[in-house]
Amino acid sequence: MKNKKTTKKLRSWSALKKDRFHKDTEEAIAYLKATLEENGDIPEIVIEAIREVSESLGMSIEQIAKKANKTPSTIHKALSKSGNPTLGTLTAVLKTMGLRLSVEKAS
């Protein structure tokens, strides 16, 4: 009898995060908070984190747009890799995810 080698399909870090955040929304929120604390001055990283969390919550661009009273095009542009959302769009997107921005003194 030959040994059958089982191969595991490797998953991307993005796919793993999406699965973990879908199962544990508190972990998704902690991820967003950590991203803002560590990389708040790098908009591309913050936008990517928001996009990943919204996707893990199963929210499509169309669903976010409808709940945020924005066009799908606006949300798509805002959450794209080159996105530069206005504060209004950013807070609307976060609100659709059940989140809000907050401010605290920097250490």
Secondary structure, DSSP 8 states (H G I E B T S, - for coil): ------------HHHHHHHHHHH-HHHHHHHHHHHHHHHTT-HHHHHHHHHHHHHHTT--HHHHHHHHT--HHHHHHHTSTT----HHHHHHHHHHTT---------
